[in-house]
């Protein structure tokens, strides 16, 4: 049986699971794509043979021009008179460069240059290219023309090379050919747009179970699956296939879309499972796989890493972070491109909150943010002025969908932005085979377009530009890269900056503080610099004094980095009137003003009470408040509660704060960290609680009850809150920590000036207390919850109590038990109990039964249970046992199921909880004279499992099997669960489909079982083993719990059963006014073969079922989730082949632009249900005119 260990989980980074990707292109797949026939791209600017362009200076005579041409043996073939430009055919004997030199030497010539060929800009004939706005943004659908990666001009210079390999570390890719282990038939799953672009290991023979090339990985023909530890990294989620399509879908092949590289080799390393989760070690192993391939001659240029996590794990240790850091650092010759992360609306600043792996500060890492059609930072995207390098398109990105049918889907996320960058790295390498990773990274960063929305949000402030990066000329980039968030005078810090021009490092780089310190930054590979010649210049710097800014200077540019400036902007305390000891709430707002260019790290602030409103550290400290990190230009508000010290002198005080009171953080201004807030009036407590009367009997017996009383009086002038009166037994009349608490009473709120309450009741003298003379001490407000003017008068000691031991002594004189049993077996037991004392043992005295490995019976041994197994096995006296008497008690007890086979003693303990006071509490136990041999009784196994060969989700399937009891005793009620598994090892972590219960299974008997249920609708399409587990929760004690599972010989091929479509949508309100509601009617049809929300669907049983129909307004009949949502309709179930009419009162947004709109609907707008066709959920209705 498989055992799943608890691992650190990584999540791939999209806003929602891939199956929730928006189906924008239902009409664009296959026949629906608009056809584009464009010229195949050329390979750059080519000089026309034997032609140059010559322009003479103004005023040069025609005869002079003709004479020059004749002297050079050339002739004019064309002329543009307006521009005084001549096309000259040069002598065949004269090279172009020599002819140009001859004309340049003539003082009459203004300029001369080659006559270059020009070609149609490279546009692929892929029908979906018009929807790939990230490659070529024409301004459609609300976009901004040119807000793209300039792919078409870059493709004029080259479209990639199959000599370049990109390793996609993700959920795998939709590309495999695997033989069935039973039938031998080969199942092929290949997306049409990856044909020719999937890496093939030339040294590996597919599916022979042998590591043919000796690289340590069996059958790694296209990559490796670290999740299942095999050579088939098939994508069972979709995320990895989508990523692969962005960087390397085959271009100009007349199908689908075009990747950044039309030609490339994509290798897959599956680190994430079908749910999009994986473990840290899987990612590290994938990086090691990249290292192995590179070392064996595979041209791995870059790994794409569209996943992340780690930063919020509460038990994360530096060692766990270091595991991946070390793996990335070990391969500086392979770029590591990482998605910056997604966190809903507003994103996250990775400078303030670490997000890994994007935040690893290593020379080969590129962290990528997401941009939209308008060159804005995507609303969900993480960012970081000093941690995220560059932006790339990441909203409404069309790419490949895993699964049968060669489908395509749009999705948002930094996961989609990252493969643009990985693709560019491969494209640069294809055009410059000898270029190393350092230069490639610099070209990517320097070549980007400066985008306002990314200024201060990324290291470069740039969005990816394929054209400039592949033909970079004079593109300097200077930016500070790493500055410690908290800088302390006298403590060494690391400064680093990027200083490059295109792909080349440029220096020198210096940094000068406002206090005059000068620091030289070097790119020499000597610590702290990580890699020589990579364009990152680094230095160790120890501040000698505070500073307001650092000025960086380099040939590539300059930058002033202002220091953090923490300023409290508001502080208040509530309530405004309080008493000593009361708890008050303080609210504090701290800013890091826009003048600062650095995010402030987490810090602390002290809260004070001051008599004069001038806050200083000499004032009364209420306590510290933790302030989270603050990005530049932002504020943080926190609240905290503090008790008013009871020793404080009553009066009026001002609340105040000092931020960073110990100056841990170096700031641009250290004199603005204090602030005073509102005043608070603090009054003295006027309550005074005393015990004015108490009573107790003069004698008592151990273990017996006595009646005590006490009166609590409030002698103060203020009302007292509710409190507690406690009673103690003490060997003297002074209360101490060693005294024995015997009871408490609740005291209500007491009025001022004599309010009182009498409390009386019965308390038990502990049987374990030594006999002797004790004082009864009553304590008012024993929990000290009421602040009083006098806390020293709350106790009262009353008369002494003589406590004596009862004259009783209970023993067990004999125990009788059988010699054999089975675990969970029932035993008939008896014991003789004797009271050797003179005082009777009371009714209810217990005898408890135990099983022990030795003859010394104790309450720490395993207690036998009652026959139901629900409680310890006990016998209680139904009458008193007088002194000098004996009694035989009997019981039917059960040996617990978790008692392993072996030889044991059965024993009894009378009064096991010491509830009855005795002269001797140490002689209450006895073991039986006959040891008992315990053996196992039941052994459940599955001897047969079967099911259908095919099935669709939501469709009923029937599984059969046989459960056998190979044990020596009958098994009672037993559950049998049926599962589907990707491998033949069946465990409870596989996907549960159906369950049934067997009433009983006799020893040696077999029982056939059958279970029918709807195939769960969250099951990915695929091929699965059918498995069954008897007693999956281990509720039946067995001799062997490891043989309960069995997989079928045959496998089941599953497909998606439901298929939701909107068959009609309409509104009768054709001219509505903004801000008003309109009635929308429609019908949703499940035209698939599987039901939604079936009662036996385990997805529904475990998680419920909610499907949402979205009602939209759209400017065109192509209804998408990016249109304006005006209403929703939800339902939980819909059988196959049935329709459901709906009516929705939808509200037109008040801010809607006046105009004509299509009403439309999308079934399952949140893609909560996996369907056989995800591309037919939308339908437009009638056209309305919004006023």
Secondary structure, 3 states (H helix, E strand, C coil): CCCCCCCCEEEECCCCCHHHCCCCCCCCCHHHCCCCCCCCCCCCCEEEEEEEEEEECCCCCHHHHHHHHHHHCCEEEEEEHHHCEEEEECCCCCCHHHHHHHHHCCCCEEEEEEEEECCCCCCCCCCCHHHCCCCCCCCHHHCCCCCCCCHHHHHCCCCEEEEEEEEEEECCECEEEEECCCCCCEEEEECHHHCCCECCCCCCCCCCCCCCCCCCCCCCCCEEECCCCECCCECCCCHHHHHHHHHHCCCCCCCCCCCCCCEEEEEEEECECCCCEEEHHHHHHHHHHHHHHHHCCCCEEEEEECEEECCCCCCCCHHHHHHHHHHHHCCCCCEEEEECCECCCCCCECCCCCCECCCCCCCCEEEEEEECCCCCECCCECECCCCCCEEEECCCEEEECCCCCCCEEEECCHHHHHHHHHHHHHHHHHHCCCCCHHHHHHHHHHCCEECHHHCCCCCCCEECCHHHHHCCCCCEEEEEEEECCCCCCCCEEEEEEEEEECCEECCCEEEEECCCCEEEEECCCCCCCCCCCCCEEEEEEECCCCCCEEEEEECCEEEEEECECEEEEEEEEECCEEECCCEEEEEEEEEECCCCCCCECCEEEEEEEECCCCCCCCCEEEEEEEECCECCCEEEEEEEEEECCCCCCCEEEEEEEEECCCCCCCECCCCCCEEEEEEEEEECCCCCEEEEEEECCCEEECCCEEEEEEEEEECCCCCECCEEEEEEEECCCCCCCCCEEEEEEEECCECCCCEEEEEEEEEECCCCCCCEEEEEEEEECCCCCCCCCCCCCCEEEEEEEEEECCCCCEEEEEEECCCEEECCCEEEEEEEEEECCCCCECCCCEEEEEEECCCCCCCCCEECECCCCCCECEEECCCCECCCCEEEEEEEEECCCCCCCEEEEEEEEECCCCCCCCCCCCCCEEECCCCEEEECCCCEEEEEEECCCEEECCCEEEEEEEEEECCCCCECCEEEEEEEECCCCCCCCCEEEEEEEECCECCCCEEEEEEEEECCCCCCCEEEEEEEEECCCCCCCCCCCCCCEEEEEEEEEEECCCCEEEEEEEECCCCCCCCCEEEEEEEEEECCCCCECCCCCHHHHHHCCCEEEEEEEECCCCCCCCCEEEEEEEECCECCCCEEEEEEEEECCCCCCCEEEEEEEECCCCCCCCCCCCCCCEEEEEEEEEC
